[in-house]
Amino acid sequence: MLQLHTSCRPAWLICSLLGLSVVHTQAQNVLTAPEQVSLSPNMTTQQIFISWLGGGSTMFDVMILRTELNESVFFDTLPVTVNQSTGRYEWNWTSAEPLECTSLSVQIRSREGQTTSEWSDTHILQGEDLPTNRKFKMYPVDRAVLAGDSTTFCCIVEEGRHFGRVTYGNTVVNATRLSRRSYGFTVANQSPPNSSSSGTNVVCWDSVDKNKLSGTVVFVGYPPLLSDFFCETHDLTSAVCQGRRVRDTRLYGRKRRTVYSLNDRECAKQTISEQLITCSVAQWEGNWTLKAVNPLGQYSMSDSAEIWHRVRPVAPQNISTVVHAWNATMSWKWEYDSYTSLALVCQVELSSQDNKTKRTFTGVGLRTVILLDLYPDEEYSVRVHCGAQKNFWKWGNWSKPYSFRTNIDVPAALDVWMHINNDNTGLILWKPLTARESRGQLTSYEVTLWSPEENLQHTETLPPDTTMLPINLTQITAFSNDNEVMASVIAKNAAGGSPPESVPVPLHLTDQHNIAVSRVVYMDSGFPLVWQNDGNTSCGYVVEWHDACCQRDCPVEWLKLSTGNTNVSIESANFQPGVRYNISLFTCTLELLQRWQGFTQELVPSRSVPKLEISQQDSDVILTWGSIPLVSRRGYVLGYNVYMSNDSQLVKLANLLGQGSRKHTIKGLSEGPYKFTVKAYTSAGEDTGATISITVETLADWLILEILASLGLSMLLLAIVTVLCYKKRKWVKTAFYPDIPQPKLNDDWTRTQGPLDVTSSPHNMIHVEEKPEFNSMKEVLVGIPEEDEEEEEQMIRDEPVDTDEPTSLRYYNQMIDERPIRPRFPDSSDSSGSSLDSGNTDVTYTGIQTSASSLVFPTDHQCASEGHQVEMSMGGDGYRPQTQTTASSDEALLTHSPHEPQTASSGGYKPQSSWHLDSPVESGERECLAPNLGSPTSVASTQFLLPDDESEEHREEKHQQSSSATSWFTNLLTSTKP
Amino acid sequence: MADRRTSGGSEPQFGKMSAVRAASIGRLLKRECWSLLDFYSKRENLPADVGGADPRLVSVPPPSSQLDSRDQLWRLHVALLQCRSLMESAIAKEDEELGVDQDQDQDQGEYASLRSTVKERLKLLAFCVSELLGAGDGPAVATPASSDSLERADGSLFELKLLVLRIFKEVDYWAKTAVAILQTLSKEPARNTRLRRSIRSTRR
C-alpha cells in the first residue's frame, strides 16, 4: 500500500504518514499502563483496596483472577478518580469469597474509549492455600451474619489430603473448586438456629479420615432493636434511663454481644433484667440517646424531659404504725432528704382477710397517714408507694409489706329471735357473730328474761359457742302475769358487752293453723315471698323458716326486714334439696301474717308406700296402702301409680291422682298368681315402689256349699231308698233273704261226741262268719235261742241306730239239737273238734256279722264254762271260718290255766286263750271290746268264754252295748221275720 | 506430672469401704460424663470420636503392670486433677466466647448444668482418691500440664468446640479408668495397705 502512494500521489502519501505519525504519538503519550499497583486486603470485610499511579485516563479496566486456576473473578471497566492528597487512583473491591480462600491476581489498564493501555503488572494477593500453609482451614472465621443474607465459605484442605464434603449445620452443601486445595460454597438465606446458642458449625471433612476436619462457626442473628426508652430521676439529681429489648439478637459471646451507650458514653451501671436495659448517670442532662451496637448493626433511641417531669420516688422505708380499734396511724421514712419539699401523692394498700383496698393521701414530704374505718381485732397488711403530686410521672416502687392488728372493741349487737314449740317450750335464738362482729374473742352470752310491766328479771350466762337458750313458757307463766316477756341477749368479750338486743316472748300459744299455708316455688336461689303490707306494724317483719319435719327445737333461720318491705327472696346456704320448709312471716310483735311451704328441689320419695295390703273380693283384688311419712316424701306427692308385674315388666294399671288416693281395686281377675307394685310420685319422679303378691282362687265357701248340697242330696236319696225298702220290706225279704230251710241232722248227735246242749243254754248263740277268701258258701253254725233273739230284737229296737256301722247280714239258725253244749275242760280239744265236726255237718247258717260289736254275745255262765274254743280273728285279715283253729291257739289253750284270771278279757267273759287285742292295755282299762268297733274283725269264735261272776252287770251292759252296735239294718231284717 | 506428696508422720492407708465409695462416685461420673458428651456432640453435630488420633490432653505416665495399687491410684489421682483443671479452663473459655444469659436459652441452661455436675463430680472423685492415698497428706496439687492447650488453640470458636469435646472425652476416659481401678481395689480383701516410702522410692 505504501508503494501505491509513492508512485501515484506522493504528497497525499506524505500527509497521511504524517497524520498517522501524529495520532500514534498522541496515543502513546496519554494511555500508559498503571504503575505501582498496591493491594490492601481487609479480611473481615473481604475487601481489597487497590491503588495505582498513572494511566492518563479516568477509566480503567480491572481484572481479578484466581491465581492458581487463572479463573476470572472480576473484570470490569470502572471510572476511578485520583485521590488528590496522594495522587493515586484508588478503588475498593469486595469479594464474595473470603480473601483467604485462594490467591487473587489483579491487573489494571487504562481505557480511553476503545483505546486501552497495556495491562499493569500482575499483583497477587496471596491466599491461605499456599503450599507453605499445610493446615486444614475454613473461612470466614466466626462470622456474624444478618438473618436472610448469603455467605460464601471456603475450605482449604490440608496438604496431602483430599476434600470430602462440607456441612452447614447438619446439611451437606455442594462446593466448587477455587484452587488446588481450596473449595468454596455459598449458603443463601441463612436463618438463626432454633435452639443452639453456640452458633452454626460449618465443617469441611476429609474424604478419607473422618477425624480430619476443619470448621468455622457462623452466627446468624439480628441487629439490636429497642423500645420504651425513657429517663427518670429518683433522687431529684441523677438520671436512670431504661430501654426494652424488643428481640434477641441471637449473637452470643464476648465478641458479638450488644454494647449499650447513653449519650455516647458506655453505660457504666448497666443492668439487664429480663428484657430491660437500665443505664444510670449521675446528673440529669435533659436530652438522652441510648445506642445499642452489635456486629450486625446498631439502634438508637432518644428521650428529652425536665427533671421535675420525671420524678419517680423511691419506695418508702421503715414503716411503723400506732394502732387503735377502729383506726391506725402509719408512718415511714424517705431515703432522700430532698423529698422533704416534694409534694407527694401516696397510695396505701390495705389488705385484710381476703379484702384489699387502696387509699390515697397527699402532702409535701408525706410520711404519715391515718388509716380510718378499720375493724377491731383484725389483722391488716399495708404497703405504700408514692409519686410526685405535681407533674405526676409514675408511681414509685411499693414499700415492703407491714402487718399490724387493731385493738379489740365491744361486740356488735346480736340478731335475736325466738321460736315457740307446740308443747309450751321454746328457744331464744341468736345468730353467731362473725369474727369481724365479735371485735375480739367472745367470752360469753348473757340472756335476760324480763317483764316490761313487772319488775321481774332473770339472767343466764352462756358460753360463747351457744346460739340458743331453751325456755319453758309454763314456768315463766308461773312467775309473770303478763302475756309476754322480753328476752334480751348481749355478747361479751374482753372489751365489754354488746348493746342488748330484745325480742318479745309470748307466754300463751296462739293457734297458727287458722292461717292457710300456700306453696312457694324456689327460683333464682331463693324462695320469693310476697305479702300485703301490714299497716299496723311499725317495726318491720321477720321471716322465719325451718324444716317442716322438725317438731321440736328446730334449727330455725330468720330474716328481719324493715317496715315497708312487701317481698323478699329467702336464701340460705343451709337449704337442702328434698326438704320441705315451713316459712312464716311475722310482724315484729310476733303476729303471724302468712305461711308458706316449699322445696328448694323436689326429689323422688325416699321410701315406698307403707302398709301395702291386698285382699280378694270375688274376682276383684283390692289394694290399700298407707301414706308415706312426711320426712320421706321429699316433694309433694302428686299421686300413685299402680303396676302389675308381668314377668319382668311393669304394666301400669292406674294412675291415682292426689296423695289421698290410697286404695285401688283391680276387677275381673281370673285365677292365678298376681304381683302388684304401687309407686308414689312427686314432680321429680316415682319412688322405688312397694310390691305385693296374691293368688286369686275360687272361693272356699262355694266349695263347702257344693259338698253340703251333694251330701244332702245323697242323704235324701238314701232316705228315699230306706223308706222304699221299708215299705217293700216283704218283697225285699223275699227277694234277697228268703227263709232258710231247717237243717236236717242225719247223724245222731251223742253226748260223747260233744256236749252240745243248746237247749240248756238259752243264751248260747253261735255266729257263723263267712270269710270271702274261703268258700263263700261254707257256713258256720251258730245257735241262737229264740227268746234271746226276741230279747235282742227288743233291745235293738230300744237302741239308737248307728248308721255309720258297716252293715252285716245275719242268719238265724233253726236249732235242732237243743242240748246245751257243756264245757269239758279235760278234753277241750275234743269239744273243739266236735264243734268243728258240727260245723262240717248240715248246720244251717244263722247269720253273718261283720261288726266287732257283735263279738259280744249274751251268754250265760254255763255256756261259758263249757270250754268251747271260739276263734277270733283280729285285724284286717278278713273273716275266717271257725274251723280254722290255729296251732298257736291250741297251744295257748293248753298253756293257759283255765282257772287263771284273765285280766285282758272282755267284760263278763274271759277267753280261754289269749286274745290279740289291738290294745290290750286299753281294752283292759275299758274292760270291753269297744275299741275294736269299726275294725274289720272276725266275729266268729268257737272259744268258750269263761264266766265271770264279778262282772255280771258288766256283761249285761256289754250285751246291751253290743246289741246297740248292731245296725238298724239287722233290725230291719229281723223285723221281716214272720 | 503430678507432684506427689506423702505424709511424714502417718502411713497412707486405704480401706475397702473408701474404695467402694470412690468406685460409686466414679460410676456416677462415668454416667454423667456420657450424658454430657452425648448432649454436646448432638448439639454441635460433631461425632463423639472426632480427634481420636490427637494426643491425649492429660499427661501421665503410661499404665504398666509393674505398678502396684497405690501407684495406680497415684496415676489416677494426677490424671483426675488434670481433668479437673481442663474442665475448669474449658468452662471459663466457653463462657467467655459463647456466654449467654441462661434464662434466655433453656438449651444452654441444661448444658451448663450438665457441665457443672461433671466438674463437681470430678472434683469429688479426685478428693476421694486423694483420701484413699492418705487423708493426712492434705490436698495433692497436680501440675496443670495440659490446660495450656486451650491457649494454644488458634482462637476460632470451632477449634474451641473441638477442644472442649476432647476435654469431655478425656474426662470420660479417666472416669472409666477410675471405675476400673477402684472396682478392682474394692474387690481386694479388706486390708490396711501400708505402702512404705522405701518401696515406692525403690520403684522410682
Interface residues (C-beta under 8 A of the other chain):
Chain A: M138 V141 D142 T167 G169 N170 S195 S196 S197 S198 G199 N201 V203 D209 K210 N211 L213 S214 G215 T216 V217 D248 Y252 G253 R254 K255 R257 I272 E274
Chain B: R43 E44 N45 L46 P47 D49 V50 G51 G52 A53 E96 E97 L98 G99 V100 D101 D103 Q104 D105 Q106 D107 Q108 S156 L157 F158 K161 L162
